[in-house]
Amino acid sequence: MHVQESPPATDSSLLAAIDLGSNSFHIIVSQLFAGELKTLDVLSEKVQLAAGMDEDDNLTEAAMTRGLECLSRFAQRVGELPRQSIRIVGTNALRQAHNRRQFIERVQALLGTPVEVIAGREEARLIYLGVAHTLADDAGRRLVVDIGGGSTEFIIGERFEPRVCESLHMGCVSYTDRFFADGRITAEAMEHARTAALRELLAIRRDYRRLGWHSCVGASGTVKAARQACVSLGLSSEMITAEALHRLRDFLIEQGHCDQIQIDGIKPERCAVLPAGIAILSALFESLGVEQMSFSEGALREGVLYDMAGRLRHEDVRERTINALAKRYHVDRKQANRVEATALIALAQVKDSWDLTSGVYHEMLSWAARSHEIGLAVSHSQFHKHSAYLLQHSDLPGFTQLEQQLLAFLVRSHRRKFPKDDYRQLPPALRRPYRCLCLLLRLSVILHRSRSKARLPAFTLKADGNRIELSFPAGWLAHHPLTRADLDQEANYLRNIDFKLKVS
């Protein structure tokens, strides 16, 4: 399915973020004015996508139906918004589901907006962004924790900048399935769940405690429910304390079954996953030495909105990510800039013919040009494959998993034989445009093979379907025989994918 793009949102626009969580789906609609976001509407529904996974890690039809029914209601709320003003992100359940593409295509058909499956650390970064903007204080270094349905995110940061981000495979839905599947709450089950969480936390315990923090903040449903329970049961007044959490754990065990839990302000569907959430929360208090935790209303969906707002103000974290990547792998920045400039000149000449007018294509081609040589830090031999691997498998703040796949494809394809297997792994609707972008990057790299500082002559690039014509001033190619030979070789490569390159 091809998702149509609308004109980009502007300041004073309405923006909407939809979070396809493992336990709940959320939507928030806000108005951006003078750089600030004013929340207009918030909706949330328990979908329990993670609970609808079969033994082969596929979403069941029932789980997908629950999700689509929820989103049909969300669709009415955002029906009149430009599609570019809506951003949809999927988290752990969609990261794990082998058949996620089937569900995503149905969501996109319903909402007309791309679904972005984000990596765990990117989820953590966006959660921190939402919490930091909601608190809007300067209380020093803080630890932010978000216990979701399938994963738990841990972030240490200061003001609006996260310093370390981690996502661990433990959540209130997945732990309910593992330790409280029959609804019974026993001391033994609670201890097994807590011990499993302690083992997960070993991966971050030392580094996080060494870095330290001044305050601890929790976000999303589990922490909100834990705080509500502590207050309703008279265990604490405002914060979740270690003592209150211990007493809450004992209270839940006394109830004996999820159906018996009755706490003012907590819905039955939340009570069903509360014991698992409290086991995880108890483990992180113990492992990380947390004494008390406050609660923030801001979380992932608010972070997505502020990330969108930053892009409108040209504060795109993806720009910083690519620049940092180039620095880390000692990229020849002057060469990368030459390749980028030529690729974008070529794009400007063929974007109408190839329907590449969206700003997204400009950005992706630009980032690919700037990062195509990062693999040289590994080895010159097959460096384009090393570059692609690094882009595909590194944590790249701001980028979705699909964006990393597309960026890796462009870089992998920029030289030698066209990788048909990688091409077939792309979403069908994106294959044609990204094959065209790949050709533009390939031509630009060829034209700058000599790494010369001398400016290229004005060239003309014309495209008509699968036919490309590249023209230079009279006599230029005769004085650049290596370029001529490279372009002849390129014509052979492109012939294998049914493109015809004519050079004059």
SULZI-V147589 format. One record per run of one state. SS is the DSSP state (helix for helix, strand for strand, loop for the rest). FROM is the first residue (numbers start at 1). LEN is the number of residues. If there is no record, write none. Layout:
BEGIN
SS/FROM/LEN + SS/FROM/LEN
END
This chain:
BEGIN
loop/1/13 + strand/14/7 + loop/21/3 + strand/24/10 + loop/34/2 + strand/36/11 + loop/47/3 + helix/50/3 + strand/53/1 + loop/54/5 + strand/59/1 + loop/60/1 + helix/61/17 + loop/78/5 + helix/83/3 + strand/86/5 + loop/91/1 + helix/92/5 + loop/97/3 + helix/100/12 + loop/112/3 + strand/115/3 + loop/118/2 + helix/120/16 + loop/136/5 + strand/141/7 + loop/148/4 + strand/152/7 + loop/159/2 + strand/161/8 + loop/169/3 + helix/172/8 + loop/180/4 + strand/184/1 + loop/185/2 + helix/187/25 + loop/212/3 + strand/215/5 + helix/220/13 + loop/233/7 + strand/240/2 + helix/242/14 + loop/256/1 + strand/257/1 + helix/258/3 + loop/261/7 + helix/268/21 + loop/289/3 + strand/292/5 + loop/297/3 + helix/300/13 + loop/313/4 + helix/317/12 + loop/329/4 + helix/333/18 + loop/351/8 + helix/359/13 + loop/372/2 + helix/374/4 + loop/378/5 + helix/383/11 + loop/394/7 + helix/401/12 + loop/413/7 + helix/420/5 + loop/425/3 + helix/428/20 + loop/448/12 + strand/460/5 + loop/465/2 + strand/467/5 + loop/472/5 + helix/477/3 + loop/480/1 + helix/481/15 + loop/496/4 + strand/500/4 + loop/504/1
END
